[in-house]
Amino acid sequence: MESDYAEENISTEQPAPREKARLQGEDGDQKRPRGDQAPPSERAQAINGSPLLGFSLPREERLRKRAEFLRVYDKGRRFEGRFMTVFILPVNRDSHRLGVTATKKAIGNAAMRNRAKRLLRESFRLSRIELDVTTTKFDWVLNARRSLLNVKLDEPLAEFRAIAAKIAEGESKK
C-alpha cells in the first residue's frame, strides 16, 4: 500500500538545471583566495603568541622524557618549599633544563594542573638571571603543590628565587 502511494505521488524526474543561480558582481566570478596572502613578515602576531613575546622555553632547555625526570629524582638533590618541591641534578651542559609536573592527585583537574605548571615555568623563566650566575648547570624538576593554586605569581617566584640562591650559595662554598 505504501509503495503504491510513493509511485503515484513522488516524482522521479530530475528538475531541469538552472542557468546561473548566483548573481555576478562587478569583479566577475573570481574565487576567494585561500589562507592568508600576506608574507610571513607582514602577518599580525598573536598578542600572547610565542613568536611575538619569545617567552617559551626552547626545546633543548626542556626535560621531555620520563627517563630524564626519573634520573633527576633518583640522583639529584631535593628542596622542599611551600608551593613546590624542587629536584636538581648537575649536568655537563651549556644551559639549565626544566621539567615541570603537576599530578592529578596533588592538584586536581586539568585546568588547575595547567595553571600550576604555567606558574612554575614562569617562575623559572623570570629567574634566569639568578640561575645564569651559577657556573654549574642543572636539570631542574619542579613538582607543584596544592598551595600553589591559591596565589599569584609573585609568591612562587620569590620561593623559587630563594631556592636558587640557596643552591648558588652551596655551590660557591665548594
KEGU-852678 format. One record per atom (N, C-alpha, C, CB): x, y, z. Coordinates in steps of 0.05 Angstrom, whole numbers, padded with zeros to 5 digits, always signed. Glycine has a CB too. Layout:
N
XYZ;...
***
This chain:
174
+00016-00024+00000;+00000+00000+00000;+00017+00025+00000;-00019+00000+00024;+00038+00025+00016;+00055+00048+00018;+00071+00051-00008;+00075+00045+00041;+00079+00029-00021;+00094+00032-00045;+00077+00043-00068;+00105+00004-00054;+00050+00038-00068;+00033+00049-00088;+00031+00079-00084;+00005+00037-00086;+00030+00088-00059;+00028+00117-00053;+00053+00131-00064;+00025+00121-00022;+00077+00120-00059;+00101+00132-00068;+00102+00134-00098;+00125+00116-00058;+00094+00113-00112;+00094+00113-00141;+00075+00134-00153;+00087+00086-00152;+00053+00138-00140;+00033+00156-00150;+00039+00185-00143;+00006+00150-00139;+00051+00191-00120;+00054+00218-00110;+00082+00230-00111;+00043+00219-00083;+00103+00214-00114;+00130+00225-00113;+00142+00222-00141;+00148+00209-00092;+00151+00245-00152;+00162+00246-00178;+00190+00235-00179;+00161+00274-00189;+00197+00220-00199;+00224+00210-00202;+00240+00226-00223;+00224+00181-00210;+00227+00246-00234;+00241+00262-00254;+00259+00283-00241;+00221+00276-00273;+00282+00287-00252;+00301+00307-00242;+00293+00334-00252;+00330+00300-00250;+00296+00355-00235;+00289+00382-00244;+00310+00391-00266;+00289+00402-00221;+00301+00409-00283;+00319+00419-00304;+00340+00437-00292;+00302+00435-00326;+00365+00436-00301;+00386+00453-00290;+00380+00482-00295;+00414+00445-00301;+00386+00498-00274;+00383+00527-00277;+00407+00539-00291;+00379+00541-00249;+00403+00561-00304;+00426+00573-00318;+00447+00583-00299;+00417+00596-00336;+00442+00603-00284;+00461+00613-00264;+00446+00623-00240;+00480+00635-00277;+00447+00609-00219;+00431+00616-00195;+00443+00640-00180;+00428+00592-00177;+00470+00645-00184;+00483+00666-00169;+00485+00691-00186;+00511+00657-00161;+00482+00714-00172;+00485+00739-00187;+00515+00745-00188;+00469+00762-00173;+00523+00755-00210;+00551+00761-00214;+00557+00790-00206;+00560+00756-00243;+00578+00794-00190;+00586+00821-00181;+00603+00834-00203;+00601+00820-00155;+00613+00858-00196;+00629+00872-00216;+00656+00860-00220;+00631+00902-00208;+00665+00844-00201;+00691+00831-00204;+00689+00805-00219;+00703+00825-00176;+00666+00798-00228;+00662+00773-00243;+00660+00749-00224;+00686+00769-00262;+00668+00727-00234;+00666+00702-00219;+00692+00694-00206;+00656+00680-00237;+00708+00713-00196;+00733+00706-00185;+00729+00692-00158;+00750+00732-00180;+00747+00672-00153;+00745+00657-00128;+00760+00672-00107;+00757+00629-00132;+00752+00667-00082;+00766+00679-00060;+00793+00666-00056;+00749+00677-00034;+00814+00682-00049;+00840+00670-00044;+00839+00653-00018;+00862+00692-00041;+00853+00631-00018;+00854+00613+00005;+00876+00622+00024;+00857+00584-00003;+00870+00622+00050;+00890+00627+00070;+00899+00656+00071;+00914+00610+00066;+00919+00662+00087;+00929+00689+00090;+00949+00694+00067;+00943+00693+00118;+00945+00715+00052;+00961+00721+00029;+00985+00739+00035;+00945+00732+00007;+00985+00750+00059;+01008+00768+00067;+01033+00751+00072;+01000+00785+00091;+01056+00762+00065;+01081+00748+00071;+01084+00745+00102;+01105+00762+00059;+01099+00725+00111;+01101+00719+00140;+01110+00744+00156;+01120+00697+00144;+01128+00760+00145;+01138+00783+00160;+01116+00805+00164;+01162+00795+00145;+01096+00805+00147;+01075+00826+00150;+01050+00816+00164;+01068+00836+00122;+01049+00790+00171;+01025+00780+00185;+01024+00790+00213;+01025+00749+00185;+01000+00794+00223;+00996+00803+00251;+01004+00780+00269;+00967+00812+00255;+01018+00787+00290;+01026+00767+00310;+01005+00766+00332;+01054+00773+00323;+01001+00742+00343;+00982+00739+00365;+00992+00754+00390;+00977+00709+00372;+00975+00765+00405;+00983+00780+00429;+00998+00763+00448;+00958+00792+00443;+00989+00739+00453;+01003+00722+00472;+01017+00699+00458;+00984+00711+00493;+01023+00702+00433;+01037+00682+00418;+01067+00682+00423;+01032+00685+00388;+01080+00659+00423;+01108+00658+00430;+01126+00673+00410;+01116+00630+00432;+01119+00674+00384;+01138+00688+00366;+01140+00718+00373;+01129+00685+00337;+01118+00730+00382;+01118+00758+00388;+01133+00764+00414;+01090+00769+00390;+01128+00748+00435;+01139+00754+00461;+01165+00738+00467;+01119+00749+00482;+01167+00714+00455;+01191+00698+00460;+01193+00686+00488;+01215+00714+00454;+01170+00680+00501;+01171+00670+00528;+01174+00640+00530;+01146+00679+00542;+01172+00625+00509;+01173+00596+00511;+01201+00587+00515;+01160+00583+00486;+01204+00564+00528;+01230+00552+00532;+01237+00537+00506;+01230+00533+00556;+01261+00541+00497;+01270+00526+00473;+01270+00496+00479;+01298+00535+00464;+01266+00480+00459;+01264+00451+00462;+01288+00439+00477;+01261+00438+00435;+01312+00449+00471;+01336+00438+00484;+01338+00446+00513;+01361+00448+00469;+01321+00464+00523;+01322+00471+00551;+01299+00459+00567;+01321+00502+00554;+01287+00438+00556;+01264+00424+00570;+01271+00395+00574;+01238+00427+00554;+01263+00384+00597;+01264+00356+00601;+01238+00345+00589;+01266+00348+00632;+01241+00324+00572;+01217+00315+00558;+01211+00285+00563;+01220+00319+00529;+01232+00270+00568;+01228+00241+00570;+01225+00233+00600;+01251+00226+00557;+01210+00212+00604;+01206+00202+00631;+01233+00194+00644;+01187+00178+00630;+01250+00182+00628;+01276+00174+00639;+01293+00197+00649;+01292+00159+00617;+01290+00221+00636;+01304+00244+00646;+01294+00254+00673;+01302+00267+00625;+01267+00253+00676;+01255+00260+00701;+01264+00241+00723;+01224+00261+00699;+01263+00215+00717;+01270+00195+00737;+01299+00197+00745;+01264+00167+00726;+01317+00204+00727;+01345+00207+00733;+01349+00230+00753;+01361+00212+00708;+01334+00252+00749;+01336+00275+00767;+01325+00267+00795;+01321+00300+00756;+01303+00253+00795;+01291+00244+00821;+01310+00226+00836;+01264+00230+00816;+01322+00207+00822;+01339+00187+00835;+01366+00198+00844;+01343+00164+00816;+01379+00213+00827;+01407+00221+00832;+01410+00250+00842;+01423+00217+00808;+01388+00266+00840;+01390+00294+00846;+01385+00301+00875;+01371+00309+00829;+01388+00326+00882;+01382+00337+00908;+01353+00348+00909;+01402+00359+00916;+01341+00347+00933;+01313+00355+00936;+01311+00379+00955;+01296+00331+00947;+01294+00398+00947;+01289+00422+00963;+01259+00425+00966;+01301+00448+00950;+01250+00426+00991;+01221+00429+00996;+01214+00458+00999;+01213+00413+01022;+01191+00466+00988;+01181+00493+00991;+01151+00491+00996;+01187+00510+00966;+01140+00514+01002;+01111+00515+01007;+01095+00510+00982;+01104+00542+01019;+01104+00520+00959;+01089+00518+00934;+01100+00497+00915;+01089+00545+00920;+01124+00487+00920;+01136+00469+00901;+01157+00452+00915;+01149+00483+00878;+01163+00429+00903;+01185+00413+00911;+01204+00413+00887;+01177+00383+00918;+01230+00420+00892;+01249+00424+00871;+01270+00402+00873;+01263+00452+00873;+01275+00389+00850;+01296+00369+00848;+01317+00380+00828;+01285+00341+00839;+01342+00379+00835;+01363+00388+00816;+01385+00367+00813;+01376+00414+00826;+01396+00366+00790;+01418+00348+00784;+01438+00362+00767;+01408+00321+00770;+01464+00365+00776;+01484+00378+00760;+01489+00363+00734;+01511+00381+00776;+01491+00378+00712;+01496+00366+00686;+01518+00380+00672;+01470+00366+00669;+01529+00367+00652;+01551+00378+00636;+01540+00390+00611;+01573+00356+00630;+01526+00412+00613;+01514+00426+00590;+01520+00455+00591;+01483+00421+00590;+01510+00469+00570;+01514+00498+00568;+01491+00513+00582;+01517+00507+00540;+01468+00500+00586;+01445+00515+00597;+01430+00496+00616;+01427+00525+00575;+01413+00509+00632;+01396+00494+00650;+01373+00482+00634;+01384+00513+00673;+01362+00459+00644;+01338+00447+00632;+01317+00445+00653;+01345+00420+00619;+01292+00447+00644;+01270+00447+00663;+01249+00426+00656;+01256+00475+00664;+01239+00413+00677;+01216+00395+00675;+01196+00403+00696;+01224+00365+00677;+01171+00404+00690;+01150+00412+00709;+01129+00390+00711;+01138+00439+00701;+01121+00383+00736;+01100+00364+00739;+01079+00375+00758;+01111+00337+00750;+01054+00368+00752;+01031+00374+00769;+01012+00351+00768;+01017+00402+00760;+01012+00335+00789;+00997+00310+00788;+00968+00314+00794;+01008+00290+00808;+00952+00296+00784;+00923+00297+00788;+00917+00294+00818;+00908+00275+00772;+00932+00277+00831;+00927+00272+00860;+00933+00298+00876;+00945+00250+00870;+00954+00312+00869;+00962+00336+00885;+00946+00360+00877;+00991+00341+00881;+00940+00364+00852;+00928+00389+00842;+00898+00386+00835;+00943+00399+00818;+00891+00366+00821;+00863+00363+00813;+00859+00363+00783;+00846+00385+00825;+00839+00378+00774;+00831+00376+00746;+00852+00389+00727;+00804+00390+00742;+00848+00384+00701;+00868+00392+00681;+00873+00423+00681;+00860+00383+00654;+00852+00438+00683;+00855+00467+00682;+00873+00477+00705;+00827+00481+00683;+00869+00466+00729;+00885+00474+00751;+00914+00464+00749;+00873+00464+00778;+00918+00440+00738;+00945+00430+00734;+00959+00447+00713;+00944+00400+00724;+00946+00455+00692;+00958+00473+00672;+00966+00500+00684;+00939+00477+00648;+00949+00511+00701;+00955+00536+00714;+00980+00533+00732;+00931+00547+00731;+00981+00512+00747;+01003+00507+00765;+01029+00505+00749;+00999+00482+00782;+01028+00490+00727;+01052+00487+00711;+01061+00513+00698;+01047+00466+00689;+01041+00529+00690;+01048+00556+00679;+01062+00573+00699;+01022+00570+00669;+01052+00573+00724;+01064+00589+00745;+01093+00580+00750;+01048+00587+00771;+01097+00554+00751;+01124+00544+00756;+01143+00550+00733;+01124+00514+00761;+01134+00547+00708;+01151+00553+00685;+01158+00583+00685;+01136+00546+00659;+01138+00599+00691;+01143+00628+00691;+01162+00636+00713;+01117+00644+00694;+01161+00623+00736;+01180+00628+00758;+01208+00621+00749;+01172+00612+00784;+01211+00599+00735;+01237+00591+00725;+01247+00611+00705;+01236+00563+00712;+01230+00619+00686;+01238+00637+00665;+01246+00665+00676;+01215+00641+00645;+01231+00675+00695;+01237+00701+00706;+01262+00700+00724;+01214+00711+00722;+01271+00677+00732;+01295+00674+00749;+01320+00668+00733;+01290+00653+00770;+01319+00671+00707;+01342+00664+00690;+01368+00679+00698;+01336+00670+00661;+01366+00704+00706;+01389+00719+00714;+01403+00707+00738;+01382+00749+00720;+01387+00699+00758;+01398+00687+00782;+01410+00659+00776;+01376+00684+00804;+01397+00645+00757;+01407+00618+00750;+01432+00619+00734;+01385+00603+00735;+01435+00639+00717;+01458+00640+00699;+01483+00648+00714;+01453+00660+00677;+01480+00658+00739;+01504+00665+00755;+01519+00640+00763;+01495+00680+00781;+01505+00618+00767;+01518+00593+00775;+01536+00582+00752;+01497+00572+00783;+01559+00572+00760;+01577+00561+00740;+01568+00533+00731;+01606+00560+00750;+01556+00518+00750;+01546+00492+00744;+01517+00494+00733;+01546+00473+00769;+01512+00480+00712;+01484+00479+00701;+01470+00455+00713;+01485+00479+00670;+01444+00457+00715;+01428+00436+00728;+01404+00428+00710;+01418+00446+00755;+01396+00403+00714;+01369+00395+00705;+01351+00399+00729;+01369+00364+00695;+01329+00414+00724;+01310+00421+00745;+01284+00406+00741;+01305+00452+00746;+01273+00395+00762;+01245+00385+00761;+01230+00399+00783;+01244+00353+00764;+01209+00413+00776;+01192+00427+00795;+01166+00412+00797;+01188+00457+00786;+01159+00403+00821;+01134+00390+00826;+01115+00410+00840;+01138+00364+00844;+01092+00414+00829;+01073+00433+00840;+01059+00421+00865;+01052+00440+00819;+01053+00439+00884;+01038+00431+00908;+01012+00445+00907;+01054+00437+00934;+00992+00435+00922;+00965+00445+00921;+00964+00475+00930;+00948+00429+00939;+00981+00483+00948;+00980+00511+00957;+00987+00531+00935;+01000+00515+00980;+00998+00522+00913;+01005+00539+00890;+00979+00551+00877;+01021+00524+00870;+00957+00537+00880;+00933+00545+00866;+00920+00570+00878;+00912+00523+00867;+00927+00577+00903;+00914+00599+00916;+00929+00625+00915;+00908+00592+00945;+00951+00626+00900;+00968+00650+00900;+00973+00660+00871;+00995+00644+00913;+00983+00684+00870;+00991+00696+00845;+01021+00689+00840;+00987+00727+00844;+01032+00699+00819;+01059+00691+00810;+01081+00701+00830;+01065+00703+00783;+01077+00723+00843;+01099+00735+00860;+01108+00716+00882;+01090+00761+00871;+01090+00701+00895;+01098+00684+00917;+01114+00660+00907;+01074+00675+00932;+01105+00644+00887;+01122+00622+00878;+01149+00632+00866;+01107+00605+00858;+01148+00656+00853;+01172+00667+00842;+01193+00673+00864;+01166+00692+00826;+01183+00685+00886;+01201+00691+00909;+01212+00665+00921;+01186+00708+00930;+01195+00645+00923;+01205+00620+00934;+01225+00606+00916;+01181+00601+00939;+01220+00607+00890;+01239+00595+00871;+01266+00609+00872;+01228+00595+00843;+01265+00636+00873;+01290+00651+00874;+01305+00646+00900;+01284+00681+00872;+01291+00642+00922;+01304+00635+00947;+01318+00608+00945;+01284+00635+00970;+01305+00589+00933;+01317+00562+00929;+01341+00564+00911;+01296+00542+00918;+01338+00579+00889;+01361+00583+00870;+01385+00596+00884;+01352+00599+00846;+01379+00616+00902;+01400+00629+00917;+01414+00610+00936;+01389+00653+00932;+01398+00592+00948;+01409+00572+00967;+01427+00553+00951;+01386+00556+00980;+01419+00546+00927;+01435+00528+00910;+01461+00542+00902;+01419+00519+00885;+01459+00567+00894;+01483+00582+00885;+01502+00586+00909;+01475+00609+00873;+01491+00590+00933;+01508+00594+00957;+01522+00568+00963;+01491+00603+00981;+01508+00546+00962;+01521+00520+00967;+01542+00513+00946;+01500+00498+00967;+01538+00522+00922;+01557+00518+00900;+01582+00534+00905;+01545+00524+00873;+01579+00559+00915;+01602+00576+00918;+01620+00566+00942;+01593+00604+00923;+01608+00551+00961;+01623+00541+00983;+01641+00518+00975;+01604+00532+01006;+01635+00505+00953;+01651+00481+00944;+01678+00489+00935;+01637+00467+00922;
***
